Amino acid sequence: MAPTRMSPPQTMPSKDELAVLEASQKEANNGTRGTSTRSAKGLVVVMVGMPARSKSATAHKLDRYLRWTGEMSKVFTVSNYRRKLVERYDNHNLFRADNKEAMEIRAKSAQLAMDDATDWLKGGGNIVILDGTHIAHYQRQKVHDHFEKRMGYRCLFIECVCDDNGILSRNVNETLQNSPDYKDMNSEKAMDDFNHKIQHYIEQYEPMSSKHEPQYRFIKYINDGESIATHKVTGHLEAKVLMYLSNFRPAPKTFYFSRHGESENNVLGRIGGDADLSPRGRIYAKSLAQHINALHIPNLRVWTSELKRTKQTVQGIGAPVEHFSELNELDAGVCEGLSYEEMQEKFPQEFAWRDQDKLRYRYPWGESYIDIMNRLETILLELEHSENILVVSHQAVLRCVLGYFLNKQPEDLPYINVPLHTVIKLTSDGYHYKMECTRLPVECVDTYRQQPKNCSPDRTTQDALITVPSHYDALDLWKLKQSLIEQH
């Protein structure tokens, strides 16, 4: 039996700590959560390796994951500081070891990146990622001495190593396409210049080893994760980095996402539940199957939630299907099955609290968006080393998944528009993702609700419901119009 009096939301982090997620374990009686704890000492992750070895992709995607799991992390890219000192890149001579002026510029760039990283740690951040080559012993020693010996932070080196010609060729092409250094060069000149640049680095490169640098913590990330070697990797944050690298693959990826077809509860404007598809939702299921099957996606796998409406949506797709509880829709607790109008009538203060802070608000005996973010971690790690997967899930869950890959701020997640009857395609582009949306021609209700301007508990019912999307009051119309809908 639902309680008649609701508890106010828990105290939440400040805006400066939006990315700090709450601890995942709920207390059995009232569903409260503690805040996540962070290491007392900061961690400096130092990328090491030749150009075109996936360092930047690894650095930025690691940063995205760390922030998602509650760490205050930031990437500092040394080449960006170099471009501020030398606005126009002329040629590979900038990287010659015997070019004294150029070496001074590169050393200053590295120092500026270290200075800003230090300020970030002093200002409340707990992880920095130095994205650079750091190929020589003296460069790594300078970083280690500054952060670990002088500042008291821990250093972890990640050396990206690659001897696979296929991976190297792909990485070189991506570098030439995306690097600001080559945006004004034709492809032939850019390739020639880059090959000379690589040769300069080969002459200076001193690989990491436990024999020559036994005092350092490091991870060797070989051939985009084909194998991993570690040395002296201990501690909570280092273990989190290692776990991510064990799952991450920088190779190009394509994912497909869709909400389930329109459900009976969507038609009625009701929250959650385990309803069947509406007649239009069943038509979408057929249309989705035709669309996906026609793409002939190699080794396609389909993931759904455990709820009926997602299982019904994928029935015609010719690929293996797996069901995951982590992909279930946000649990609305005592409000499951209610419409927004009924929630406003029965629990107006709860409705107002949710509008005030949709990210952190937890339904009584239910979940918040932060809870979804926590339970999705295993799904996201699976996606990080997979490709060609179609995920059919729910609005709140897909908002979080898309927000992760598109690098959205946590407060933006509850307002990402994920419409019904739409296939969303994500394709990796360097360390970013491109999104394409394909709306299939099957009509449906619109379930997107914007945040109202008036979120006060004392607001009128009209103000509270002003952004509630239109819906039907009964399902009887389907019985009258089913033949017409199915013809459509």
Buried (B, 14 or more C-beta within 10 A) or exposed (E): EEEEEBEEBBEBBEEEBBBBBBEBEBEEEEBEBEBBEBBEBBBBBBBBBBBBBBBBBBBBBBBBBBBBBBBBBBBBBBBBBBBEEBEEBEEBBBBBEEBEEBBEBBEEBBBBBBEEBBEBBEEEBBBBBBBBBBBBEEBBBBBBEBBBEEBEBBBBBBBBBBEBEEBBEBBBEBBBEBBEBBEEBEEEEBBEBBEBBBEBBEEBBBEBEEEEBEEBBBBBBBBBBEEBBBBEBEBEBBEBBBEBBBBBBBBEBBBBBBBBBBBBBBBBBBBBBBBEBBBBBBBBBBBBBEBBBEEEBEEBBBBBBEBBBBBBBBEEBEBEBEBBEBBBBBBBBBBBBBBBBBBBBBBBEBBBBBBBBBBBBBBBBBBBBBBBBBBBBEBBBBBBEBBBBBBBBBBBBBBBBBBBBBBBEBBEBBBBEBBBBBBBBBBBEBBBBEEEEEEBEBEBBEBBBEEBEEBEEEBEEEBBBBBBEEBBEEEEEBEEEEEEBEEE
